[in-house]
Amino acid sequence: MQIQVLKSKIHRVKVTGADLNYIGSITIDESLLDASNIIEGEKVSIVNINNGERFETYAIKGAKNSGTITLNGPAARKVQKDDIIIIISYATLEFEEAKSFKPWIIFPNENDNSLT
């Protein structure tokens, strides 16, 4: 049997932009992607702390150490600049493997989305 478990979590980052006219996705600072073990193109769930919205999209790489968190395309309607969001990805694992799996969870600085 396989189950889905938390793989990666970027806990509480500030939205820096929303671009309705972009194709879609969420642009995430490369340093945050690396630290959370999320890869470009990976499906992610977004939870908006400010308005309760929950939705899915995919990650694209933003400039390293830029603090960029930009929602693109239709997802831009679900956030406003300066909203605080949580970014989550899941993995499908065998049940026994899932019992000992340890996710990558990071807690960036909410003010500038930095890791320090």
N, CA, C and O atoms as a Tinker XYZ file with bonds, in Angstrom:
   464  protein
     1  N      0.843000   -1.185000    0.000000    73     2
     2  CA     0.000000    0.000000    0.000000    64     1     3
     3  C      0.886000    1.245000    0.000000    63     2     4     5
     4  O      1.932000    1.286000    0.647000    81     3
     5  N      0.442000    2.248000   -0.736000    73     3     6
     6  CA     1.137000    3.524000   -0.755000    64     5     7
     7  C      0.233000    4.597000   -0.145000    63     6     8     9
     8  O     -0.991000    4.546000   -0.264000    81     7
     9  N      0.870000    5.568000    0.511000    73     7    10
    10  CA     0.130000    6.694000    1.084000    64     9    11
    11  C      0.860000    7.990000    0.755000    63    10    12    13
    12  O      2.059000    7.990000    0.475000    81    11
    13  N      0.122000    9.089000    0.792000    73    11    14
    14  CA     0.738000   10.395000    0.581000    64    13    15
    15  C      1.114000   10.993000    1.929000    63    14    16    17
    16  O      0.331000   10.963000    2.879000    81    15
    17  N      2.330000   11.538000    1.996000    73    15    18
    18  CA     2.824000   12.163000    3.216000    64    17    19
    19  C      3.431000   13.525000    2.879000    63    18    20    21
    20  O      3.788000   13.793000    1.732000    81    19
    21  N      3.537000   14.359000    3.878000    73    19    22
    22  CA     4.204000   15.646000    3.719000    64    21    23
    23  C      5.647000   15.407000    3.296000    63    22    24    25
    24  O      6.382000   14.679000    3.963000    81    23
    25  N      6.054000   16.024000    2.178000    73    23    26
    26  CA     7.449000   15.935000    1.718000    64    25    27
    27  C      8.217000   17.204000    2.051000    63    26    28    29
    28  O      9.334000   17.152000    2.565000    81    27
    29  N      7.599000   18.354000    1.749000    73    27    30
    30  CA     8.287000   19.635000    1.908000    64    29    31
    31  C      7.293000   20.690000    2.366000    63    30    32    33
    32  O      6.113000   20.658000    2.016000    81    31
    33  N      7.804000   21.632000    3.164000    73    31    34
    34  CA     6.940000   22.720000    3.621000    64    33    35
    35  C      7.772000   23.984000    3.803000    63    34    36    37
    36  O      8.789000   23.990000    4.496000    81    35
    37  N      7.308000   25.054000    3.159000    73    35    38
    38  CA     7.866000   26.388000    3.385000    64    37    39
    39  C      6.823000   27.093000    4.234000    63    38    40    41
    40  O      5.773000   27.493000    3.731000    81    39
    41  N      7.109000   27.244000    5.514000    73    39    42
    42  CA     6.118000   27.717000    6.468000    64    41    43
    43  C      6.154000   29.233000    6.613000    63    42    44    45
    44  O      7.151000   29.801000    7.059000    81    43
    45  N      5.064000   29.875000    6.235000    73    43    46
    46  CA     4.841000   31.301000    6.434000    64    45    47
    47  C      5.860000   32.179000    5.703000    63    46    48    49
    48  O      6.843000   32.640000    6.283000    81    47
    49  N      5.593000   32.391000    4.417000    73    47    50
    50  CA     6.359000   33.353000    3.626000    64    49    51
    51  C      5.406000   34.428000    3.125000    63    50    52    53
    52  O      4.202000   34.208000    2.997000    81    51
    53  N      5.972000   35.592000    2.846000    73    51    54
    54  CA     5.181000   36.744000    2.400000    64    53    55
    55  C      5.109000   36.782000    0.878000    63    54    56    57
    56  O      6.127000   36.667000    0.196000    81    55
    57  N      3.899000   36.944000    0.355000    73    55    58
    58  CA     3.708000   37.085000   -1.077000    64    57    59
    59  C      4.299000   38.427000   -1.513000    63    58    60    61
    60  O      3.964000   39.476000   -0.962000    81    59
    61  N      5.178000   38.374000   -2.506000    73    59    62
    62  CA     5.821000   39.602000   -2.987000    64    61    63
    63  C      5.181000   40.128000   -4.259000    63    62    64    65
    64  O      5.450000   41.259000   -4.667000    81    63
    65  N      4.329000   39.312000   -4.899000    73    63    66
    66  CA     3.674000   39.773000   -6.105000    64    65    67
    67  C      2.621000   38.801000   -6.593000    63    66    68    69
    68  O      2.584000   37.638000   -6.190000    81    67
    69  N      1.761000   39.305000   -7.475000    73    67    70
    70  CA     0.727000   38.499000   -8.115000    64    69    71
    71  C      0.615000   38.987000   -9.555000    63    70    72    73
    72  O      0.326000   40.158000   -9.803000    81    71
    73  N      0.848000   38.073000  -10.506000    73    71    74
    74  CA     0.881000   38.432000  -11.917000    64    73    75
    75  C     -0.205000   37.662000  -12.668000    63    74    76    77
    76  O      0.023000   36.545000  -13.131000    81    75
    77  N     -1.366000   38.259000  -12.782000    73    75    78
    78  CA    -2.521000   37.617000  -13.412000    64    77    79
    79  C     -2.250000   37.237000  -14.867000    63    78    80    81
    80  O     -2.809000   36.253000  -15.352000    81    79
    81  N     -1.419000   37.981000  -15.565000    73    79    82
    82  CA    -1.201000   37.758000  -16.990000    64    81    83
    83  C     -0.103000   36.754000  -17.315000    63    82    84    85
    84  O      0.206000   36.539000  -18.487000    81    83
    85  N      0.493000   36.136000  -16.295000    73    83    86
    86  CA     1.483000   35.091000  -16.524000    64    85    87
    87  C      0.740000   33.770000  -16.749000    63    86    88    89
    88  O     -0.423000   33.648000  -16.365000    81    87
    89  N      1.386000   32.795000  -17.356000    73    87    90
    90  CA     0.738000   31.534000  -17.725000    64    89    91
    91  C      0.150000   30.806000  -16.515000    63    90    92    93
    92  O     -0.951000   30.264000  -16.607000    81    91
    93  N      0.839000   30.783000  -15.418000    73    91    94
    94  CA     0.387000   30.063000  -14.230000    64    93    95
    95  C      1.556000   29.699000  -13.363000    63    94    96    97
    96  O      2.701000   29.844000  -13.791000    81    95
    97  N      1.314000   29.231000  -12.157000    73    95    98
    98  CA     2.338000   28.734000  -11.244000    64    97    99
    99  C      2.627000   29.684000  -10.091000    63    98   100   101
   100  O      1.982000   30.720000   -9.933000    81    99
   101  N      3.621000   29.299000   -9.286000    73    99   102
   102  CA     4.139000   30.143000   -8.225000    64   101   103
   103  C      5.653000   30.244000   -8.408000    63   102   104   105
   104  O      6.342000   29.228000   -8.501000    81   103
   105  N      6.155000   31.452000   -8.459000    73   103   106
   106  CA     7.591000   31.685000   -8.552000    64   105   107
   107  C      8.131000   31.750000   -7.130000    63   106   108   109
   108  O      7.664000   32.546000   -6.315000    81   107
   109  N      9.122000   30.903000   -6.838000    73   107   110
   110  CA     9.701000   30.799000   -5.494000    64   109   111
   111  C     11.202000   31.008000   -5.580000    63   110   112   113
   112  O     11.871000   30.407000   -6.421000    81   111
   113  N     11.731000   31.856000   -4.716000    73   111   114
   114  CA    13.171000   32.093000   -4.599000    64   113   115
   115  C     13.912000   30.746000   -4.626000    63   114   116   117
   116  O     13.565000   29.827000   -3.884000    81   115
   117  N     14.921000   30.639000   -5.477000    73   115   118
   118  CA    15.687000   29.397000   -5.626000    64   117   119
   119  C     16.264000   28.891000   -4.307000    63   118   120   121
   120  O     16.319000   27.681000   -4.088000    81   119
   121  N     16.693000   29.789000   -3.431000    73   119   122
   122  CA    17.266000   29.344000   -2.155000    64   121   123
   123  C     16.204000   28.662000   -1.281000    63   122   124   125
   124  O     16.521000   27.738000   -0.533000    81   123
   125  N     14.950000   29.113000   -1.373000    73   123   126
   126  CA    13.871000   28.470000   -0.625000    64   125   127
   127  C     13.529000   27.109000   -1.237000    63   126   128   129
   128  O     13.260000   26.150000   -0.514000    81   127
   129  N     13.539000   27.028000   -2.567000    73   127   130
   130  CA    13.323000   25.737000   -3.222000    64   129   131
   131  C     14.382000   24.738000   -2.787000    63   130   132   133
   132  O     14.061000   23.607000   -2.420000    81   131
   133  N     15.641000   25.151000   -2.827000    73   131   134
   134  CA    16.738000   24.251000   -2.451000    64   133   135
   135  C     16.611000   23.789000   -0.998000    63   134   136   137
   136  O     16.760000   22.602000   -0.707000    81   135
   137  N     16.341000   24.713000   -0.102000    73   135   138
   138  CA    16.266000   24.386000    1.325000    64   137   139
   139  C     15.091000   23.464000    1.649000    63   138   140   141
   140  O     15.166000   22.648000    2.567000    81   139
   141  N     14.013000   23.603000    0.889000    73   139   142
   142  CA    12.817000   22.800000    1.158000    64   141   143
   143  C     12.744000   21.542000    0.299000    63   142   144   145
   144  O     11.821000   20.740000    0.450000    81   143
   145  N     13.707000   21.365000   -0.598000    73   143   146
   146  CA    13.757000   20.199000   -1.490000    64   145   147
   147  C     12.542000   20.130000   -2.417000    63   146   148   149
   148  O     12.034000   19.047000   -2.708000    81   147
   149  N     12.084000   21.291000   -2.874000    73   147   150
   150  CA    11.044000   21.373000   -3.896000    64   149   151
   151  C     11.738000   21.654000   -5.218000    63   150   152   153
   152  O     12.621000   22.510000   -5.287000    81   151
   153  N     11.350000   20.946000   -6.262000    73   151   154
   154  CA    11.984000   21.157000   -7.564000    64   153   155
   155  C     11.055000   21.919000   -8.500000    63   154   156   157
   156  O      9.836000   21.932000   -8.326000    81   155
   157  N     11.661000   22.549000   -9.490000    73   155   158
   158  CA    10.886000   23.287000  -10.477000    64   157   159
   159  C      9.925000   22.335000  -11.192000    63   158   160   161
   160  O     10.317000   21.251000  -11.624000    81   159
   161  N      8.680000   22.747000  -11.309000    73   159   162
   162  CA     7.669000   21.926000  -11.943000    64   161   163
   163  C      6.891000   21.046000  -10.979000    63   162   164   165
   164  O      5.882000   20.450000  -11.357000    81   163
   165  N      7.347000   20.962000   -9.747000    73   163   166
   166  CA     6.671000   20.115000   -8.761000    64   165   167
   167  C      5.318000   20.716000   -8.358000    63   166   168   169
   168  O      5.187000   21.929000   -8.199000    81   167
   169  N      4.329000   19.851000   -8.199000    73   167   170
   170  CA     3.009000   20.273000   -7.740000    64   169   171
   171  C      3.101000   20.696000   -6.277000    63   170   172   173
   172  O      3.673000   19.986000   -5.449000    81   171
   173  N      2.532000   21.859000   -5.970000    73   171   174
   174  CA     2.524000   22.355000   -4.595000    64   173   175
   175  C      1.112000   22.807000   -4.220000    63   174   176   177
   176  O      0.332000   23.245000   -5.066000    81   175
   177  N      0.816000   22.691000   -2.955000    73   175   178
   178  CA    -0.419000   23.225000   -2.386000    64   177   179
   179  C     -0.088000   24.529000   -1.699000    63   178   180   181
   180  O      0.952000   24.650000   -1.052000    81   179
   181  N     -0.965000   25.503000   -1.834000    73   179   182
   182  CA    -0.780000   26.812000   -1.227000    64   181   183
   183  C     -1.915000   27.023000   -0.222000    63   182   184   185
   184  O     -3.082000   26.783000   -0.532000    81   183
   185  N     -1.566000   27.466000    0.965000    73   183   186
   186  CA    -2.545000   27.814000    1.995000    64   185   187
   187  C     -2.331000   29.284000    2.328000    63   186   188   189
   188  O     -1.250000   29.675000    2.767000    81   187
   189  N     -3.356000   30.092000    2.120000    73   187   190
   190  CA    -3.255000   31.521000    2.398000    64   189   191
   191  C     -3.755000   31.782000    3.815000    63   190   192   193
   192  O     -4.933000   31.584000    4.112000    81   191
   193  N     -2.854000   32.227000    4.683000    73   191   194
   194  CA    -3.198000   32.494000    6.086000    64   193   195
   195  C     -4.192000   33.651000    6.190000    63   194   196   197
   196  O     -5.056000   33.648000    7.067000    81   195
   197  N     -4.076000   34.635000    5.304000    73   195   198
   198  CA    -4.897000   35.844000    5.402000    64   197   199
   199  C     -6.364000   35.630000    5.044000    63   198   200   201
   200  O     -7.245000   36.230000    5.660000    81   199
   201  N     -6.635000   34.775000    4.046000    73   199   202
   202  CA    -8.032000   34.640000    3.618000    64   201   203
   203  C     -8.557000   33.205000    3.608000    63   202   204   205
   204  O     -9.707000   32.974000    3.235000    81   203
   205  N     -7.737000   32.248000    4.009000    73   203   206
   206  CA    -8.185000   30.860000    4.084000    64   205   207
   207  C     -8.197000   30.102000    2.773000    63   206   208   209
   208  O     -8.558000   28.925000    2.760000    81   207
   209  N     -7.816000   30.732000    1.663000    73   207   210
   210  CA    -7.788000   30.055000    0.360000    64   209   211
   211  C     -6.791000   28.889000    0.385000    63   210   212   213
   212  O     -5.719000   28.980000    0.983000    81   211
   213  N     -7.170000   27.808000   -0.272000    73   211   214
   214  CA    -6.300000   26.644000   -0.459000    64   213   215
   215  C     -6.390000   26.274000   -1.928000    63   214   216   217
   216  O     -7.488000   26.129000   -2.465000    81   215
   217  N     -5.235000   26.119000   -2.591000    73   215   218
   218  CA    -5.246000   25.773000   -4.005000    64   217   219
   219  C     -3.930000   25.114000   -4.379000    63   218   220   221
   220  O     -2.972000   25.129000   -3.607000    81   219
   221  N     -3.893000   24.532000   -5.576000    73   219   222
   222  CA    -2.706000   23.852000   -6.067000    64   221   223
   223  C     -2.197000   24.517000   -7.331000    63   222   224   225
   224  O     -2.964000   25.080000   -8.112000    81   223
   225  N     -0.886000   24.443000   -7.517000    73   223   226
   226  CA    -0.234000   24.927000   -8.725000    64   225   227
   227  C      1.104000   24.198000   -8.826000    63   226   228   229
   228  O      1.271000   23.139000   -8.221000    81   227
   229  N      2.046000   24.738000   -9.569000    73   227   230
   230  CA     3.364000   24.123000   -9.656000    64   229   231
   231  C      4.426000   25.192000   -9.447000    63   230   232   233
   232  O      4.194000   26.376000   -9.694000    81   231
   233  N      5.588000   24.757000   -8.989000    73   231   234
   234  CA     6.679000   25.672000   -8.635000    64   233   235
   235  C      7.546000   26.005000   -9.843000    63   234   236   237
   236  O      7.853000   25.141000  -10.664000    81   235
   237  N      7.936000   27.281000   -9.936000    73   235   238
   238  CA     8.984000   27.680000  -10.870000    64   237   239
   239  C     10.050000   28.451000  -10.089000    63   238   240   241
   240  O      9.768000   29.079000   -9.069000    81   239
   241  N     11.253000   28.386000  -10.588000    73   239   242
   242  CA    12.406000   28.950000   -9.892000    64   241   243
   243  C     12.493000   30.453000  -10.086000    63   242   244   245
   244  O     12.444000   30.955000  -11.209000    81   243
   245  N     12.625000   31.173000   -8.955000    73   243   246
   246  CA    12.876000   32.602000   -8.975000    64   245   247
   247  C     14.337000   32.882000   -8.679000    63   246   248   249
   248  O     15.089000   31.967000   -8.346000    81   247
   249  N     14.740000   34.121000   -8.795000    73   247   250
   250  CA    16.134000   34.509000   -8.544000    64   249   251
   251  C     16.556000   34.126000   -7.128000    63   250   252   253
   252  O     15.814000   34.319000   -6.166000    81   251
   253  N     17.767000   33.578000   -7.028000    73   251   254
   254  CA    18.301000   33.121000   -5.745000    64   253   255
   255  C     18.492000   34.290000   -4.785000    63   254   256   257
   256  O     18.997000   35.346000   -5.167000    81   255
   257  N     18.082000   34.090000   -3.538000    73   255   258
   258  CA    18.200000   35.077000   -2.455000    64   257   259
   259  C     17.431000   36.369000   -2.729000    63   258   260   261
   260  O     17.751000   37.417000   -2.169000    81   259
   261  N     16.430000   36.291000   -3.582000    73   259   262
   262  CA    15.629000   37.476000   -3.907000    64   261   263
   263  C     14.427000   37.645000   -2.985000    63   262   264   265
   264  O     13.868000   38.737000   -2.881000    81   263
   265  N     14.030000   36.562000   -2.315000    73   263   266
   266  CA    12.835000   36.591000   -1.487000    64   265   267
   267  C     11.548000   36.495000   -2.287000    63   266   268   269
   268  O     10.461000   36.632000   -1.726000    81   267
   269  N     11.655000   36.263000   -3.587000    73   267   270
   270  CA    10.490000   36.252000   -4.470000    64   269   271
   271  C      9.513000   35.134000   -4.138000    63   270   272   273
   272  O      9.885000   33.964000   -4.050000    81   271
   273  N      8.259000   35.520000   -3.957000    73   271   274
   274  CA     7.127000   34.604000   -3.862000    64   273   275
   275  C      6.009000   35.264000   -4.658000    63   274   276   277
   276  O      5.292000   36.119000   -4.139000    81   275
   277  N      5.862000   34.865000   -5.917000    73   275   278
   278  CA     4.881000   35.493000   -6.806000    64   277   279
   279  C      3.894000   34.451000   -7.311000    63   278   280   281
   280  O      4.293000   33.426000   -7.865000    81   279
   281  N      2.612000   34.711000   -7.121000    73   279   282
   282  CA     1.570000   33.848000   -7.658000    64   281   283
   283  C      1.224000   34.338000   -9.045000    63   282   284   285
   284  O      1.024000   35.534000   -9.259000    81   283
   285  N      1.154000   33.412000   -9.991000    73   283   286
   286  CA     0.976000   33.748000  -11.397000    64   285   287
   287  C     -0.315000   33.163000  -11.954000    63   286   288   289
   288  O     -0.827000   32.163000  -11.450000    81   287
   289  N     -0.828000   33.796000  -12.993000    73   287   290
   290  CA    -2.023000   33.306000  -13.663000    64   289   291
   291  C     -3.232000   33.362000  -12.738000    63   290   292   293
   292  O     -3.314000   34.248000  -11.888000    81   291
   293  N     -4.178000   32.426000  -12.889000    73   291   294
   294  CA    -5.399000   32.451000  -12.078000    64   293   295
   295  C     -5.144000   32.459000  -10.572000    63   294   296   297
   296  O     -5.937000   33.015000   -9.811000    81   295
   297  N     -4.042000   31.845000  -10.140000    73   295   298
   298  CA    -3.728000   31.828000   -8.707000    64   297   299
   299  C     -3.512000   33.234000   -8.155000    63   298   300   301
   300  O     -3.643000   33.455000   -6.951000    81   299
   301  N     -3.185000   34.177000   -9.022000    73   299   302
   302  CA    -2.972000   35.561000   -8.581000    64   301   303
   303  C     -4.251000   36.154000   -7.983000    63   302   304   305
   304  O     -4.190000   37.109000   -7.208000    81   303
   305  N     -5.391000   35.596000   -8.338000    73   303   306
   306  CA    -6.666000   36.086000   -7.788000    64   305   307
   307  C     -6.912000   35.597000   -6.368000    63   306   308   309
   308  O     -7.811000   36.090000   -5.686000    81   307
   309  N     -6.118000   34.630000   -5.921000    73   307   310
   310  CA    -6.317000   34.030000   -4.606000    64   309   311
   311  C     -5.462000   34.657000   -3.512000    63   310   312   313
   312  O     -5.575000   34.291000   -2.342000    81   311
   313  N     -4.606000   35.606000   -3.896000    73   311   314
   314  CA    -3.695000   36.251000   -2.938000    64   313   315
   315  C     -3.612000   37.745000   -3.211000    63   314   316   317
   316  O     -4.031000   38.240000   -4.257000    81   315
   317  N     -3.063000   38.431000   -2.242000    73   315   318
   318  CA    -2.680000   39.824000   -2.420000    64   317   319
   319  C     -1.239000   39.963000   -1.958000    63   318   320   321
   320  O     -0.765000   39.201000   -1.117000    81   319
   321  N     -0.558000   40.939000   -2.515000    73   319   322
   322  CA     0.810000   41.227000   -2.072000    64   321   323
   323  C      0.792000   41.404000   -0.558000    63   322   324   325
   324  O     -0.111000   42.035000   -0.008000    81   323
   325  N      1.784000   40.848000    0.100000    73   323   326
   326  CA     1.986000   40.872000    1.552000    64   325   327
   327  C      1.159000   39.848000    2.317000    63   326   328   329
   328  O      1.286000   39.767000    3.539000    81   327
   329  N      0.303000   39.051000    1.638000    73   327   330
   330  CA    -0.347000   37.936000    2.328000    64   329   331
   331  C      0.720000   36.964000    2.800000    63   330   332   333
   332  O      1.795000   36.879000    2.206000    81   331
   333  N      0.429000   36.237000    3.858000    73   331   334
   334  CA     1.319000   35.194000    4.364000    64   333   335
   335  C      0.746000   33.851000    3.916000    63   334   336   337
   336  O     -0.430000   33.561000    4.133000    81   335
   337  N      1.604000   33.030000    3.282000    73   335   338
   338  CA     1.167000   31.731000    2.793000    64   337   339
   339  C      2.079000   30.621000    3.305000    63   338   340   341
   340  O      3.190000   30.866000    3.776000    81   339
   341  N      1.579000   29.403000    3.197000    73   339   342
   342  CA     2.357000   28.196000    3.459000    64   341   343
   343  C      2.376000   27.420000    2.142000    63   342   344   345
   344  O      1.346000   27.280000    1.483000    81   343
   345  N      3.548000   26.921000    1.764000    73   343   346
   346  CA     3.717000   26.160000    0.527000    64   345   347
   347  C      4.054000   24.721000    0.922000    63   346   348   349
   348  O      4.994000   24.482000    1.680000    81   347
   349  N      3.274000   23.761000    0.399000    73   347   350
   350  CA     3.392000   22.364000    0.823000    64   349   351
   351  C      3.501000   21.464000   -0.402000    63   350   352   353
   352  O      2.823000   21.689000   -1.405000    81   351
   353  N      4.349000   20.449000   -0.320000    73   351   354
   354  CA     4.334000   19.398000   -1.335000    64   353   355
   355  C      4.272000   18.048000   -0.628000    63   354   356   357
   356  O      4.671000   17.910000    0.528000    81   355
   357  N      3.765000   17.066000   -1.349000    73   355   358
   358  CA     3.559000   15.725000   -0.797000    64   357   359
   359  C      4.298000   14.701000   -1.636000    63   358   360   361
   360  O      4.616000   14.953000   -2.798000    81   359
   361  N      4.572000   13.544000   -1.045000    73   359   362
   362  CA     5.196000   12.435000   -1.756000    64   361   363
   363  C      4.362000   11.183000   -1.511000    63   362   364   365
   364  O      3.725000   11.041000   -0.468000    81   363
   365  N      4.375000   10.291000   -2.472000    73   363   366
   366  CA     3.702000    9.004000   -2.325000    64   365   367
   367  C      4.762000    7.963000   -1.989000    63   366   368   369
   368  O      5.694000    7.729000   -2.759000    81   367
   369  N      4.601000    7.351000   -0.833000    73   367   370
   370  CA     5.585000    6.382000   -0.339000    64   369   371
   371  C      4.901000    5.079000    0.045000    63   370   372   373
   372  O      3.700000    5.036000    0.309000    81   371
   373  N      5.694000    4.027000    0.068000    73   371   374
   374  CA     5.198000    2.772000    0.629000    64   373   375
   375  C      4.909000    2.997000    2.112000    63   374   376   377
   376  O      5.599000    3.773000    2.773000    81   375
   377  N      3.909000    2.329000    2.620000    73   375   378
   378  CA     3.445000    2.547000    3.987000    64   377   379
   379  C      4.583000    2.429000    5.013000    63   378   380   381
   380  O      4.720000    3.295000    5.878000    81   379
   381  N      5.376000    1.395000    4.928000    73   379   382
   382  CA     6.464000    1.195000    5.904000    64   381   383
   383  C      7.534000    2.270000    5.770000    63   382   384   385
   384  O      8.064000    2.739000    6.778000    81   383
   385  N      7.858000    2.665000    4.551000    73   383   386
   386  CA     8.833000    3.737000    4.328000    64   385   387
   387  C      8.318000    5.055000    4.899000    63   386   388   389
   388  O      9.083000    5.840000    5.460000    81   387
   389  N      7.034000    5.286000    4.753000    73   387   390
   390  CA     6.429000    6.535000    5.239000    64   389   391
   391  C      6.550000    6.691000    6.745000    63   390   392   393
   392  O      6.620000    7.811000    7.251000    81   391
   393  N      6.574000    5.585000    7.461000    73   391   394
   394  CA     6.658000    5.640000    8.926000    64   393   395
   395  C      7.940000    6.310000    9.410000    63   394   396   397
   396  O      7.942000    6.939000   10.468000    81   395
   397  N      9.016000    6.187000    8.662000    73   395   398
   398  CA    10.293000    6.756000    9.106000    64   397   399
   399  C     10.734000    7.960000    8.268000    63   398   400   401
   400  O     11.795000    8.534000    8.515000    81   399
   401  N      9.930000    8.338000    7.288000    73   399   402
   402  CA    10.288000    9.455000    6.416000    64   401   403
   403  C     10.280000   10.779000    7.190000    63   402   404   405
   404  O      9.378000   11.032000    7.988000    81   403
   405  N     11.280000   11.611000    6.951000    73   403   406
   406  CA    11.376000   12.928000    7.582000    64   405   407
   407  C     11.273000   14.012000    6.511000    63   406   408   409
   408  O     12.122000   14.081000    5.622000    81   407
   409  N     10.258000   14.848000    6.582000    73   407   410
   410  CA    10.080000   15.895000    5.569000    64   409   411
   411  C     11.063000   17.046000    5.756000    63   410   412   413
   412  O     11.654000   17.214000    6.823000    81   411
   413  N     11.224000   17.838000    4.688000    73   411   414
   414  CA    12.008000   19.062000    4.726000    64   413   415
   415  C     11.044000   20.194000    5.084000    63   414   416   417
   416  O     10.155000   20.517000    4.296000    81   415
   417  N     11.207000   20.786000    6.241000    73   415   418
   418  CA    10.344000   21.877000    6.687000    64   417   419
   419  C     11.237000   23.064000    7.025000    63   418   420   421
   420  O     12.158000   22.952000    7.834000    81   419
   421  N     10.952000   24.209000    6.390000    73   419   422
   422  CA    11.760000   25.405000    6.648000    64   421   423
   423  C     10.856000   26.532000    7.148000    63   422   424   425
   424  O      9.665000   26.585000    6.845000    81   423
   425  N     11.455000   27.416000    7.913000    73   423   426
   426  CA    10.752000   28.542000    8.527000    64   425   427
   427  C     11.471000   29.844000    8.177000    63   426   428   429
   428  O     12.216000   30.374000    9.002000    81   427
   429  N     11.260000   30.368000    6.967000    73   427   430
   430  CA    11.929000   31.605000    6.575000    64   429   431
   431  C     11.453000   32.787000    7.411000    63   430   432   433
   432  O     10.421000   32.717000    8.079000    81   431
   433  N     12.214000   33.863000    7.364000    73   431   434
   434  CA    11.819000   35.114000    7.993000    64   433   435
   435  C     10.631000   35.684000    7.220000    63   434   436   437
   436  O     10.742000   35.947000    6.023000    81   435
   437  N      9.512000   35.872000    7.885000    73   435   438
   438  CA     8.295000   36.362000    7.214000    64   437   439
   439  C      8.449000   37.752000    6.613000    63   438   440   441
   440  O      7.748000   38.081000    5.655000    81   439
   441  N      9.324000   38.557000    7.134000    73   439   442
   442  CA     9.462000   39.933000    6.662000    64   441   443
   443  C     10.100000   40.037000    5.291000    63   442   444   445
   444  O      9.687000   40.855000    4.469000    81   443
   445  N     11.121000   39.199000    5.038000    73   443   446
   446  CA    11.832000   39.287000    3.751000    64   445   447
   447  C     12.017000   37.929000    3.061000    63   446   448   449
   448  O     12.679000   37.838000    2.027000    81   447
   449  N     11.434000   36.890000    3.633000    73   447   450
   450  CA    11.505000   35.518000    3.081000    64   449   451
   451  C     12.910000   34.955000    3.045000    63   450   452   453
   452  O     13.177000   34.015000    2.296000    81   451
   453  N     13.814000   35.505000    3.836000    73   451   454
   454  CA    15.184000   34.994000    3.877000    64   453   455
   455  C     15.259000   33.798000    4.825000    63   454   456   457
   456  O     14.382000   33.590000    5.663000    81   455
   457  N     16.320000   33.028000    4.671000    73   455   458
   458  CA    16.531000   31.859000    5.517000    64   457   459
   459  C     17.315000   32.182000    6.790000    63   458   460   461
   460  O     17.459000   31.329000    7.665000    81   459
   461  N     17.813000   33.392000    6.890000    73   459   462
   462  CA    18.615000   33.754000    8.067000    64   461   463
   463  C     17.838000   34.583000    9.053000    63   462   464
   464  O     18.372000   34.967000   10.093000    81   463
